[in-house]
């Protein structure tokens, strides 16, 4: 009996020893040359593997069905020539460990997403990636170090003694130039600079109306187009489509030659903008990237600072002074889709007198009982449905037929690889950076454990009181209602890719039962329409998404006619 026990013990020991050997069989080091940087750097070091060379691996990292491999580690004071090891203990996506990567041929690349140190007004010191003019894109951010991809083969013994050396630096981005129609501004924000402990800037691209120079007497209403970081004013061109443009297929919309359609739509908008009866407006697209994302979500938040106040009370008044805006709440309108849809509604709710209407298309979750497919107040876990005997992951993305391409767990695990402490620059992390309180380190509190998906109910309660737009409207309707009557317009496809229509249903339920006053706006749905349907039932998504700047104009004009105060200027800007 003792002999059998000893042999069993010996066998298990040998097997464990073999397992340990296998787990440590992958040996990769990453370093950078002094020619790339002679300074010690902080940041997130990423090792990427791709099964194809259609693009560099850094441009193939996503959570969808075509996901490629990425592993990440935090580095501090990394110096030229210092080798950082990647072994089986490093967390990755879609494979959690290098030990589970299948054998085969791969293209390997490394990138260092560099961080800066911020001494916040709150007393915290944090390390974050500063935007460098690219709109917080880790794979394109100027100053980031990277290596050229090269091919390797992973055999049965894993990866042995692989050295990856970063010798490239992503170059600076050129600022867009002013034209007759489009102007660009950037201002230092005193409010944001105080919060971040360093100079911080806000920018905007301004589309001028026809006759701006000739009609010095005119003052103009302002249309604020909310959304992701714009490199320039989009969807406006003064010439027809380039005749030599090669048609490109859009897999997202299943449309051939979509690039040519985009050029034609931009030119058609230019022609509409110049029609005699088109109202003369200022339209602005705001640049407000933060160290957490490509924009701030346009509200005040604990971890990002007073972006709402900075935009509403610093940037917009500056634009109105420089470009003859009316500078009054009745003459300002908000619109946008997705992130921009949430921002349009949130800014209207939080600054009810400063704007005269919002047109929110496919907004990010506006009721956290439907935080996509998670109820953060009642669910215990965001990654799995509650079940005693079954483990079923919660979807994150679908198409209009319901086919699923990623899960909430997938997307969050990818973010965790790209950056700890809400620093990935991706969607779920920016929601935390916007909605959460700060933790003891000065970073956003997690709404759920990033690895397991277990929800923190205390953080959920904070979200509810400060950023759940449906809850805030219901809680404060007696104070907000009179200033929001007629101002709320929401549009969403009933097959939104990210299930955002679920929260819109809940918002509509509340709005339709409002009294004293009735909200007197509109909520519309697109049949079988995906993200980002914006309210036109006659045209497909791939067309209407390029018509934000003109499609709400009739409704805005109607709103102005109904709500402008006595004596308001309704004529100086209506010239032919």
C-alpha positions in Angstrom: 0.0 0.0 0.0 2.8 2.4 0.9 4.7 1.4 -2.2 1.6 2.2 -4.4 1.1 5.5 -2.6 4.8 6.4 -3.2 4.6 5.6 -6.9 1.4 7.7 -7.2 3.1 10.6 -5.4 6.1 10.2 -7.7 4.0 10.2 -10.8 2.1 13.3 -9.8 5.3 15.1 -8.9 6.8 14.2 -12.3 3.7 15.4 -14.1 3.6 18.7 -12.1 7.3 19.1 -12.9 6.6 18.6 -16.6 3.7 21.1 -16.4 5.9 23.7 -14.8 8.5 23.2 -17.5 5.9 23.7 -20.2 4.5 26.8 -18.6 7.9 28.4 -18.5 8.8 27.3 -22.1 7.9 30.7 -23.6 10.8 33.2 -23.3 10.4 36.6 -25.0 12.1 39.9 -24.2 11.3 43.3 -25.5 13.5 46.4 -25.5 14.1 49.7 -27.3 17.1 51.4 -28.8 18.5 54.6 -27.6 17.9 56.0 -31.0 14.2 55.6 -30.4 14.4 57.3 -27.0 17.2 58.4 -24.7 14.8 58.9 -21.8 13.4 56.4 -19.3 9.8 55.8 -20.1 6.6 54.7 -18.3 3.7 53.1 -20.1 2.0 49.9 -21.2 4.2 47.5 -23.2 2.3 45.4 -25.7 3.4 42.3 -27.5 1.3 41.4 -30.5 1.1 38.3 -32.7 -0.9 38.1 -35.9 -1.6 35.1 -38.1 -1.4 37.2 -41.3 0.5 40.2 -42.7 -2.4 42.0 -44.3 -1.7 44.9 -41.8 0.7 45.4 -39.0 -0.4 43.5 -35.9 -1.0 46.8 -34.0 -3.8 47.5 -36.5 -5.5 44.1 -36.1 -6.2 44.1 -32.4 -9.9 44.0 -31.6 -12.5 41.9 -29.8 -14.3 40.6 -32.8 -14.2 37.3 -34.7 -11.0 38.4 -36.5 -9.2 39.2 -33.3 -5.4 38.8 -33.2 -3.2 38.2 -30.2 -2.0 40.8 -27.7 -0.2 40.6 -24.3 0.6 43.5 -22.0 2.6 44.6 -19.0 3.0 47.9 -17.2 6.5 49.4 -17.2 8.0 52.2 -15.2 11.3 53.9 -15.9 12.1 51.6 -18.7 15.5 52.5 -20.2 17.0 51.9 -23.6 18.5 48.4 -23.8 16.5 47.2 -20.8 14.8 43.9 -21.6 11.3 43.3 -20.4 10.3 39.6 -20.2 7.0 38.1 -21.5 6.3 34.6 -20.2 3.3 32.5 -19.5 2.3 34.6 -16.5 1.5 37.7 -18.6 -2.2 38.1 -19.3 -3.3 38.2 -22.9 -6.2 38.2 -25.3 -7.9 36.2 -26.9 -5.5 33.6 -25.3 -5.1 34.4 -21.6 -1.5 33.1 -21.6 1.3 32.5 -24.1 1.1 28.8 -23.0 -2.2 28.4 -24.8 -1.2 30.0 -28.1 -1.5 27.4 -30.9 1.5 26.3 -32.9 2.0 27.9 -36.3 3.4 30.9 -38.1 2.9 34.4 -36.7 4.0 38.0 -37.3 5.3 39.6 -34.1 5.4 43.2 -33.1 5.9 45.2 -29.9 4.7 48.7 -29.0 5.2 50.9 -25.9 2.2 53.2 -25.2 3.9 55.9 -23.2 2.5 57.5 -20.1 3.0 60.9 -18.5 2.8 61.8 -14.8 -0.1 64.1 -13.7 -0.3 65.7 -10.3 -4.0 66.2 -9.9 -5.8 68.9 -8.0 -7.3 66.1 -5.9 -3.8 65.4 -4.5 -3.3 62.2 -6.4 -0.4 61.4 -8.7 -1.4 59.3 -11.7 0.3 58.0 -14.8 -1.7 58.2 -18.0 -1.3 58.4 -21.8 -1.6 62.0 -22.9 -3.4 62.6 -26.2 -0.9 63.7 -28.8 -3.2 65.0 -31.5 -4.5 61.5 -32.7 -7.6 61.2 -30.5 -6.2 58.8 -27.9 -5.4 55.9 -30.2 -2.7 53.7 -28.7 -1.6 52.2 -32.0 -1.2 55.6 -33.7 -0.2 58.0 -30.9 2.8 60.1 -31.8 5.8 59.4 -29.5 4.9 55.7 -29.0 7.7 53.3 -29.7 7.3 50.2 -31.9 9.1 47.5 -33.8 8.7 46.4 -37.4 6.8 43.1 -37.7 8.7 40.0 -38.4 7.7 36.3 -38.9 8.2 33.6 -36.3 7.2 30.0 -36.0 5.8 28.7 -32.7 6.5 25.0 -32.4 5.7 22.3 -29.8 8.3 23.8 -27.4 6.7 27.3 -27.6 8.8 30.4 -28.2 12.4 30.2 -27.1 14.8 33.2 -26.5 12.9 35.6 -28.8 14.1 39.2 -28.7 12.0 42.0 -30.0 13.6 45.4 -30.3 11.6 48.6 -30.8 13.5 51.1 -33.0 10.6 53.2 -34.5 8.7 56.2 -33.1 5.3 57.2 -34.4 5.8 60.7 -35.9 3.8 63.9 -34.9 0.5 64.7 -36.6 0.1 67.8 -38.7 -2.6 70.3 -37.6 -5.3 70.9 -40.2 -5.2 74.2 -42.1 -7.9 76.8 -42.2 -9.9 77.2 -45.3 -12.5 79.7 -46.5 -15.2 77.6 -44.9 -13.6 75.7 -42.0 -11.6 77.3 -39.2 -9.8 75.7 -36.3 -9.2 76.9 -32.8 -7.5 75.7 -29.7 -7.7 77.4 -26.3 -6.1 76.7 -22.9 -8.8 75.8 -20.4 -8.2 77.3 -17.0 -10.6 74.9 -15.4 -9.0 71.8 -16.8 -5.5 73.0 -16.3 -6.2 73.5 -12.6 -7.6 70.0 -12.3 -4.8 68.2 -14.2 -1.9 70.2 -12.8 -0.6 71.1 -16.3 -1.8 73.1 -19.3 -4.8 71.5 -20.9 -6.5 72.5 -24.1 -9.8 72.3 -25.9 -10.3 72.7 -29.6 -12.9 72.9 -32.3 -13.5 72.8 -36.0 -15.9 75.5 -37.1 -17.9 75.4 -40.3 -18.8 79.0 -41.3 -22.1 79.8 -43.1 -22.3 81.2 -46.5 -21.9 85.0 -46.5 -20.0 85.1 -43.2 -17.5 87.7 -44.4 -20.1 89.7 -46.3 -22.7 89.9 -43.6 -20.9 91.5 -40.7 -24.2 92.4 -39.1 -25.3 88.8 -38.7 -25.1 86.8 -35.5 -25.6 83.1 -35.8 -27.3 80.2 -33.9 -24.8 77.4 -33.0 -25.1 73.7 -33.7 -22.8 71.5 -31.6 -22.0 68.2 -33.2 -21.0 65.8 -30.4 -18.9 62.7 -31.0 -15.6 61.1 -31.1 -12.3 63.0 -31.8 -12.5 64.7 -35.2 -9.2 65.3 -37.0 -10.9 67.9 -39.0 -14.5 69.0 -39.9 -15.9 65.9 -41.6 -18.4 65.4 -44.4 -17.8 68.7 -46.2 -16.0 69.1 -49.5 -16.2 71.8 -52.2 -15.5 69.6 -55.1 -17.2 66.5 -56.6 -15.8 63.0 -56.0 -12.3 62.4 -57.3 -12.7 60.7 -60.7 -9.7 58.5 -60.2 -10.9 57.1 -56.8 -10.8 53.4 -56.7 -14.1 52.0 -55.2 -13.7 50.3 -51.8 -16.1 47.8 -50.3 -17.6 48.6 -46.9 -18.0 45.3 -45.0 -19.8 47.2 -42.2 -22.6 48.3 -44.5 -22.2 45.7 -47.3 -21.9 48.5 -49.8 -19.4 48.6 -52.8 -17.8 52.0 -53.5 -18.6 53.4 -50.1 -15.6 55.8 -50.2 -17.0 57.4 -53.3 -20.5 57.6 -51.7 -18.9 59.5 -48.8 -17.2 62.0 -51.1 -20.5 62.6 -53.0 -22.4 63.1 -49.7 -19.8 65.6 -48.5 -20.1 67.5 -51.8 -23.9 67.4 -51.7 -23.8 68.8 -48.2 -21.6 71.7 -49.5 -24.2 72.4 -52.1 -27.1 72.3 -49.6 -25.1 74.6 -47.3 -25.0 77.1 -50.1 -28.7 77.0 -51.1 -30.5 80.3 -50.8 -33.1 79.0 -48.3 -30.7 77.0 -46.1 -30.6 78.7 -42.6 -27.2 80.2 -41.8 -25.7 78.5 -38.8 -22.4 77.9 -37.2 -21.6 74.2 -36.8 -18.8 73.1 -34.5 -17.1 69.7 -33.9 -15.3 69.7 -30.6 -11.9 68.3 -29.8 -11.8 67.3 -26.1 -9.7 64.2 -25.8 -8.6 63.2 -22.3 -5.8 60.9 -21.0 -8.6 58.2 -20.8 -10.3 58.4 -24.2 -10.8 60.3 -27.5 -13.3 62.6 -25.8 -14.4 63.5 -22.3 -18.1 62.7 -22.6 -18.6 66.4 -22.2 -19.6 66.3 -18.5 -17.8 66.9 -15.2 -16.4 63.8 -13.6 -14.3 62.8 -10.7 -11.4 61.3 -12.7 -11.4 63.5 -15.8 -12.3 66.9 -14.3 -14.7 69.6 -15.2 -15.0 69.1 -18.9 -18.7 69.9 -18.9 -18.1 73.3 -17.4 -15.0 73.9 -19.5 -16.9 73.2 -22.8 -20.1 75.1 -21.9 -18.5 78.1 -20.1 -15.1 78.5 -21.7 -14.9 76.9 -25.2 -18.4 77.7 -26.6 -18.5 81.3 -25.4 -15.0 81.8 -26.9 -16.2 80.4 -30.3 -19.3 82.6 -30.2 -17.2 85.7 -29.5 -14.8 84.9 -32.3 -17.4 83.9 -34.9 -20.4 86.1 -34.0 -22.5 83.5 -32.4 -25.6 84.8 -30.6 -24.3 83.5 -27.3 -27.7 82.7 -25.8 -29.2 79.3 -24.7 -32.2 79.5 -27.0 -29.8 79.6 -30.0 -27.7 76.6 -29.2 -28.5 73.0 -30.2 -26.8 69.6 -29.5 -26.7 66.5 -31.7 -24.7 63.4 -32.3 -24.7 59.7 -32.4 -23.5 56.9 -30.1 -21.0 58.6 -27.7 -22.2 61.8 -29.2 -25.8 60.8 -28.7 -25.2 60.3 -25.0 -23.3 63.5 -24.8 -26.0 65.5 -26.5 -28.6 64.2 -24.0 -26.4 64.4 -21.0 -25.3 68.0 -21.7 -28.9 69.1 -22.3 -29.9 67.5 -19.0 -27.0 68.9 -17.0 -27.2 72.3 -18.6 -30.9 72.7 -19.3 -31.0 76.4 -19.8 -27.8 76.7 -21.8 -29.1 74.7 -24.8 -32.4 74.6 -26.7 -32.6 71.1 -27.8 -30.8 67.8 -28.2 -31.0 65.2 -31.0 -29.5 62.1 -29.5 -29.0 59.2 -32.0 -28.2 55.7 -30.8 -27.0 57.0 -27.5 -24.7 55.0 -25.2 -26.7 53.6 -22.2 -29.0 56.3 -20.9 -30.5 54.0 -18.2 -28.1 51.7 -16.3 -30.8 49.1 -15.8 -29.9 48.4 -19.4 -26.2 49.0 -19.4 -26.2 47.3 -22.7 -27.4 43.8 -21.5 -26.4 44.3 -17.8 -28.6 45.7 -15.0 -25.8 47.1 -12.8 -28.3 47.5 -9.9 -29.6 43.9 -9.8 -27.1 41.7 -11.6 -24.2 40.3 -9.6 -22.0 39.6 -12.6 -21.6 41.4 -15.9 -20.0 38.5 -17.9 -22.3 35.6 -17.2 -26.0 35.1 -17.0 -27.2 34.0 -13.6 -27.6 30.2 -13.6 -27.1 27.4 -11.1 -25.7 24.8 -13.5 -24.8 26.6 -16.7 -22.2 29.2 -17.7 -23.4 31.4 -20.5 -21.6 34.6 -21.5 -23.4 37.9 -22.0 -23.1 39.2 -25.6 -21.7 42.6 -26.4 -22.2 42.9 -30.1 -24.7 41.5 -32.7 -25.8 42.3 -36.2 -29.3 43.0 -37.3 -30.1 39.3 -37.6 -28.8 38.7 -34.0 -25.5 37.0 -34.9 -23.1 37.6 -32.1 -19.4 38.6 -32.7 -18.1 39.4 -29.2 -19.1 39.2 -25.5 -18.7 41.7 -22.6 -16.0 39.4 -21.1 -14.1 39.5 -24.4 -14.2 43.3 -24.7 -13.2 43.8 -21.1 -10.4 41.3 -21.1 -9.0 43.0 -24.2 -9.1 46.3 -22.4 -7.4 44.9 -19.4 -4.5 43.8 -21.7 -4.3 47.2 -23.3 -4.2 49.0 -20.0 -4.8 48.5 -16.3 -6.5 51.1 -14.1 -9.0 52.0 -16.8 -6.2 53.1 -19.1 -7.0 51.1 -22.2 -8.6 54.1 -24.0 -11.5 51.8 -25.0 -15.3 51.9 -24.5 -15.9 50.2 -21.1 -12.9 52.0 -19.5 -14.1 55.4 -20.5 -17.5 54.8 -19.0 -15.7 54.0 -15.8 -13.5 57.1 -16.1 -16.6 59.2 -16.7 -19.1 57.7 -14.3 -17.0 56.4 -11.3 -15.6 58.0 -8.2 -11.8 58.1 -7.8 -10.2 55.3 -5.9 -7.4 55.8 -3.4 -4.8 56.0 -6.1 -6.6 58.6 -8.1 -7.9 56.3 -10.8 -11.5 55.4 -11.5 -13.2 52.9 -9.2 -14.1 49.7 -11.1 -17.8 49.1 -11.7 -16.9 45.4 -11.8 -13.8 43.2 -11.4 -12.2 43.4 -14.8 -11.2 39.7 -14.8 -14.3 38.1 -13.2 -17.1 40.5 -14.0 -18.3 40.7 -10.4 -20.2 44.0 -10.0 -19.5 46.5 -7.2 -22.9 47.7 -5.9 -21.4 50.8 -4.2 -20.0 52.1 -7.4 -23.3 51.3 -9.2 -25.1 53.5 -6.7 -22.7 56.3 -7.4 -23.3 55.9 -11.1 -27.0 56.0 -10.5 -27.0 59.2 -8.6 -24.7 61.1 -10.9 -24.9 59.7 -14.5 -28.0 57.5 -15.0 -29.8 60.0 -17.2 -33.2 58.3 -16.9 -33.0 58.2 -13.2 -31.8 61.8 -12.9 -34.7 63.0 -15.1 -37.2 61.0 -13.1 -35.7 62.1 -9.7 -35.5 65.8 -10.7 -38.3 66.2 -13.2 -40.1 68.7 -10.9 -37.0 70.9 -11.2 -35.9 70.1 -14.8 -39.2 69.6 -16.6 -40.0 73.2 -17.4 -36.5 73.8 -18.9 -36.5 70.6 -20.9 -40.0 70.6 -22.4 -39.7 70.2 -26.2 -35.9 69.7 -26.1 -35.5 65.9 -25.9 -35.3 63.9 -29.2 -34.0 60.4 -29.2 -33.5 58.0 -32.2 -32.3 54.4 -32.1 -32.4 51.3 -34.3 -34.3 48.4 -32.7 -31.5 46.1 -33.6 -28.7 48.3 -32.4 -25.4 46.4 -32.5 -24.7 47.1 -28.9 -28.3 46.7 -27.5 -28.5 50.4 -26.8 -32.2 50.4 -27.8 -33.0 48.6 -24.5 -32.1 51.7 -22.4 -34.0 53.9 -24.9 -37.1 51.8 -24.3 -36.8 52.4 -20.6 -36.2 56.1 -21.1 -39.3 56.4 -23.4 -41.4 54.7 -20.7 -40.5 57.4 -18.3 -40.8 60.3 -20.8 -44.2 59.3 -22.0 -45.7 59.3 -18.4 -44.3 62.8 -17.6 -46.8 65.5 -16.6 -46.5 69.1 -15.4 -45.0 69.3 -17.9 -45.2 66.6 -20.5 -41.8 66.3 -22.1 -43.2 67.1 -25.6 -40.3 65.7 -27.6 -39.9 62.5 -29.6 -38.5 59.0 -29.4 -38.3 57.0 -32.7 -37.0 53.6 -33.7 -35.6 52.2 -36.9 -37.0 48.8 -37.9 -34.2 46.3 -38.0 -31.8 49.3 -38.0 -28.3 48.8 -36.6 -26.0 51.3 -34.9 -26.2 54.2 -35.6 -29.7 54.9 -36.8 -30.5 58.6 -36.5 -34.1 59.2 -37.2 -34.7 58.9 -41.0 -37.0 56.0 -41.9 -36.7 56.6 -45.6 -33.0 56.1 -46.1 -30.5 53.4 -45.0 -28.0 53.8 -42.2 -25.0 54.1 -44.4 -26.5 57.3 -45.9 -28.2 59.0 -43.0 -25.1 58.7 -40.8 -23.5 61.3 -43.1 -26.4 63.7 -42.9 -26.3 64.8 -39.3 -25.4 68.3 -40.2 -28.5 68.9 -42.2 -31.2 66.4 -41.2 -32.2 68.0 -37.9 -32.3 71.6 -39.4 -36.1 71.6 -40.0 -36.7 70.5 -36.4 -34.3 73.1 -35.1 -35.9 75.9 -37.1 -39.3 74.8 -35.7 -37.9 74.8 -32.2 -36.5 78.3 -32.7 -39.8 79.7 -34.0 -41.7 78.2 -31.0 -39.2 79.1 -28.2 -37.2 82.2 -29.1 -37.7 84.9 -26.5 -39.4 88.2 -27.4 -37.1 90.5 -29.3 -34.7 87.7 -30.3 -32.8 88.1 -33.6 -34.6 85.9 -36.0 -33.6 87.8 -39.2 -30.0 88.8 -39.4 -28.9 85.2 -40.1 -31.7 84.4 -42.6 -30.1 86.1 -45.6 -30.1 84.5 -49.0 
